[in-house]
Amino acid sequence: MNKYKNAGLIAGFLLIVLGLTSLILTLVGIHWAFLGWVEQFGRLFAFVFKIIMVIAGAVVFIMARTDWEQERKECA
């Protein structure tokens, strides 16, 4: 699983950055073009979706940074 660590870090970071910037841009009235389909379902859905993007990105980032071998050694 170690070979996928960098991919997890990048994916988590991108989710966090895209989620946060889309939330900030929404405050100004601008939207990311590739997230335009989310806005079609309503403002509440779009807001919740963006919050979930940030939370999921943080979870992926944290899980990718966790050293599972060290965790197994500490539990044994």
N, CA and C of each residue as an Amber inpcrd file, in Angstrom:
protein
   228
   0.8160000  -1.2020000   0.0000000   0.0000000   0.0000000   0.0000000
   0.8570000   1.2630000   0.0000000   2.1360000   1.0910000   0.2710000
   3.0340000   2.2380000   0.3440000   3.1980000   2.9330000  -0.9990000
   3.0670000   2.1970000  -2.1020000   3.2600000   2.8160000  -3.4090000
   2.1130000   3.7480000  -3.7780000   0.9710000   3.6370000  -3.0880000
  -0.1660000   4.5030000  -3.3500000  -0.2310000   5.6980000  -2.3940000
   0.7720000   5.8400000  -1.5570000   0.7660000   6.9070000  -0.5640000
   0.7560000   8.2880000  -1.2160000   1.5980000   8.4920000  -2.2210000
   1.6540000   9.7990000  -2.8860000   0.3590000  10.1150000  -3.6190000
  -0.2460000   9.1080000  -4.2320000  -1.5140000   9.3250000  -4.9300000
  -2.6020000   9.7270000  -3.9430000  -2.6150000   9.1110000  -2.7750000
  -3.5890000   9.4700000  -1.7440000  -3.3740000  10.8770000  -1.2210000
  -2.1230000  11.2430000  -1.0390000  -1.8190000  12.5950000  -0.5670000
  -2.2620000  13.6390000  -1.5890000  -1.9740000  13.3840000  -2.8520000
  -2.3480000  14.3380000  -3.8950000  -3.8580000  14.4220000  -4.0400000
  -4.5330000  13.2700000  -4.0260000  -5.9910000  13.2600000  -4.1590000
  -6.6590000  13.9770000  -2.9890000  -6.1860000  13.7160000  -1.7870000
  -6.7420000  14.3890000  -0.6170000  -6.5180000  15.8860000  -0.6450000
  -5.3120000  16.2800000  -1.0160000  -4.9960000  17.6980000  -1.1040000
  -5.8500000  18.3980000  -2.1500000  -6.0170000  17.7590000  -3.3150000
  -6.8420000  18.3570000  -4.3680000  -8.3020000  18.4910000  -3.9450000
  -8.8260000  17.4830000  -3.2640000 -10.2020000  17.5710000  -2.7840000
 -10.3700000  18.7190000  -1.7880000  -9.4160000  18.8520000  -0.8930000
  -9.4890000  19.9400000   0.0930000  -9.4150000  21.2980000  -0.6060000
  -8.4550000  21.4600000  -1.4860000  -8.2660000  22.7470000  -2.1590000
  -9.4660000  23.0890000  -3.0420000  -9.9280000  22.1280000  -3.8350000
 -11.0700000  22.4010000  -4.7050000 -12.3350000  22.6800000  -3.9050000
 -12.5350000  21.9450000  -2.8230000 -13.7120000  22.1850000  -1.9880000
 -13.6810000  23.5520000  -1.3240000 -12.5390000  23.9000000  -0.7500000
 -12.4380000  25.1960000  -0.0770000 -12.5350000  26.3650000  -1.0580000
 -11.8420000  26.2430000  -2.1940000 -11.9070000  27.3480000  -3.1490000
 -13.3010000  27.4830000  -3.7550000 -13.9920000  26.3730000  -3.9600000
 -15.3490000  26.4840000  -4.4960000 -16.2940000  27.1090000  -3.4780000
 -16.0770000  26.8220000  -2.1850000 -16.8890000  27.4810000  -1.1540000
 -16.6040000  28.9770000  -1.1060000 -15.3400000  29.3500000  -1.1980000
 -14.9680000  30.7640000  -1.1520000 -15.4720000  31.4910000  -2.3940000
 -15.3310000  30.8540000  -3.5570000 -15.8000000  31.4840000  -4.7830000
 -17.3190000  31.6490000  -4.7870000 -18.0360000  30.7360000  -4.1460000
 -19.4920000  30.8470000  -4.0650000 -19.9050000  32.0900000  -3.2880000
 -19.1190000  32.4570000  -2.2870000 -19.4260000  33.6590000  -1.5150000
 -19.3800000  34.9100000  -2.3920000 -18.5400000  34.8800000  -3.4050000
 -18.3870000  36.0210000  -4.2960000 -19.3590000  35.9510000  -5.4740000
 -19.9180000  34.7660000  -5.7110000 -20.8640000  34.6000000  -6.8020000
 -20.2730000  33.9720000  -8.0440000 -19.1000000  33.3710000  -7.8850000
 -18.4190000  32.7220000  -9.0050000 -18.4350000  31.2190000  -8.7410000
 -18.4610000  30.4220000  -9.8050000 -18.4640000  28.9700000  -9.6460000
 -17.4090000  28.3580000 -10.5580000 -16.8200000  27.2470000 -10.1050000
 -15.9210000  26.4830000 -10.9600000 -16.7430000  25.8990000 -12.0870000
 -16.2190000  25.9490000 -13.3050000 -16.9540000  25.4670000 -14.4780000
 -17.2050000  23.9630000 -14.4060000 -16.2340000  23.1980000 -13.9380000
 -16.3990000  21.7480000 -13.8990000 -17.2890000  21.2790000 -12.7550000
 -17.6330000  22.1660000 -11.8270000 -18.5770000  21.8250000 -10.7600000
 -19.9490000  22.4470000 -11.0040000 -20.1910000  22.9050000 -12.2140000
 -21.4600000  23.5310000 -12.5490000 -22.6410000  22.5920000 -12.4290000
 -22.4270000  21.3030000 -12.6790000 -23.5190000  20.3390000 -12.5760000
 -24.0400000  20.2150000 -11.1490000 -23.1950000  20.5090000 -10.1640000
 -23.6240000  20.4260000  -8.7650000 -24.6230000  21.5340000  -8.4530000
 -24.4440000  22.6900000  -9.0600000 -25.3180000  23.8280000  -8.8050000
 -26.7350000  23.6100000  -9.3470000 -26.9000000  22.6880000 -10.2850000
 -28.2120000  22.4360000 -10.8600000 -29.1790000  21.8090000  -9.8560000
 -28.6680000  21.1600000  -8.8360000 -29.5110000  20.4920000  -7.8520000
 -29.9540000  21.4160000  -6.7200000 -29.5000000  22.6370000  -6.7290000
 -29.8850000  23.6040000  -5.7130000 -28.7000000  24.0600000  -4.8880000
 -28.9110000  25.1640000  -4.2030000 -27.8230000  25.7500000  -3.4150000
 -27.4430000  24.8970000  -2.2170000 -28.4530000  24.3410000  -1.5310000
 -28.1640000  23.5360000  -0.3390000 -27.3820000  22.2900000  -0.7040000
 -27.8010000  21.6040000  -1.7510000 -27.0810000  20.4080000  -2.1870000
 -25.6490000  20.7560000  -2.5670000 -25.4650000  21.8450000  -3.2860000
 -24.1210000  22.2510000  -3.7100000 -23.2500000  22.5710000  -2.4990000
 -23.8210000  23.2520000  -1.5230000 -23.0690000  23.5920000  -0.3160000
 -22.6590000  22.3320000   0.4500000 -23.5970000  21.4270000   0.6310000
 -23.3000000  20.1810000   1.3470000 -22.2740000  19.3570000   0.5780000
 -22.4010000  19.3040000  -0.7320000 -21.4580000  18.5680000  -1.5640000
 -20.0460000  19.1180000  -1.4060000 -19.9170000  20.4270000  -1.3640000
 -18.5990000  21.0460000  -1.2280000 -18.0090000  20.8080000   0.1550000
 -18.8460000  20.8320000   1.1750000 -18.3790000  20.5190000   2.5320000
 -17.9060000  19.0740000   2.5960000 -18.6620000  18.1750000   1.9660000
 -18.2780000  16.7630000   1.9460000 -16.9680000  16.5790000   1.1800000
 -16.7500000  17.3660000   0.1380000 -15.4800000  17.3030000  -0.5840000
 -14.3110000  17.6330000   0.3380000 -14.4720000  18.6740000   1.1390000
 -13.3970000  19.0810000   2.0480000 -13.1630000  18.0060000   3.1020000
 -14.2300000  17.4800000   3.6960000 -14.0910000  16.4620000   4.7370000
 -13.4890000  15.1800000   4.1640000 -13.9700000  14.7600000   2.9930000
 -13.4280000  13.5490000   2.3730000 -11.9630000  13.7360000   2.0140000
 -11.5990000  14.9110000   1.5540000 -10.2020000  15.1880000   1.2530000
  -9.3250000  15.1040000   2.4930000  -9.8230000  15.6230000   3.5960000
  -9.0620000  15.5520000   4.8470000  -8.9070000  14.1060000   5.3090000
  -9.9660000  13.3220000   5.1740000  -9.8870000  11.9120000   5.5730000
  -8.9000000  11.1540000   4.6940000  -8.9660000  11.3680000   3.3950000
  -8.0390000  10.6910000   2.4790000  -6.6090000  11.1140000   2.7710000
  -6.3970000  12.3910000   3.0180000  -5.0530000  12.9070000   3.3070000
  -4.4990000  12.2830000   4.5830000  -5.3180000  12.2350000   5.6350000
  -4.8770000  11.6810000   6.9160000  -4.6230000  10.1850000   6.7930000
  -5.5020000   9.4840000   6.0870000  -5.3210000   8.0370000   5.9280000
  -4.0610000   7.7290000   5.1210000  -3.7430000   8.5610000   4.1450000
  -2.5410000   8.3410000   3.3410000  -1.2790000   8.6130000   4.1420000
  -1.3520000   9.5140000   5.0910000  -0.1680000   9.8400000   5.8970000
   0.0560000   8.8680000   7.0440000  -0.9390000   8.0580000   7.3740000
  -0.8180000   7.1460000   8.4930000   0.1450000   6.0110000   8.1510000
   1.0450000   5.7170000   9.0740000   1.9830000   4.6030000   8.9180000
   1.3380000   3.3710000   9.5510000   0.7350000   2.5320000   8.7090000
  -0.0340000   1.3960000   9.2140000   0.8590000   0.3340000   9.8390000
   2.0830000   0.1810000   9.3510000   2.9990000  -0.8040000   9.9410000
   3.3420000  -0.4030000  11.3720000   3.5750000   0.8620000  11.6100000
   3.8670000   1.3460000  12.9520000   2.6560000   1.1750000  13.8580000
   1.4600000   1.4050000  13.3280000   0.2340000   1.2320000  14.1060000
   0.0630000  -0.2260000  14.5250000   0.3690000  -1.1530000  13.6080000
   0.2600000  -2.5870000  13.9420000   1.2580000  -2.9690000  15.0220000
   2.4630000  -2.4220000  14.9500000   3.4880000  -2.7420000  15.9470000
   3.0950000  -2.2060000  17.3260000   2.4820000  -1.0320000  17.3690000
   2.0930000  -0.4520000  18.6540000   0.9350000  -1.1930000  19.2880000
   0.0650000  -1.7610000  18.4600000  -1.1010000  -2.4750000  18.9910000
  -0.7460000  -3.8790000  19.4520000   0.3350000  -4.4230000  18.9360000
   0.7010000  -5.8160000  19.2850000   1.4820000  -5.8990000  20.5660000
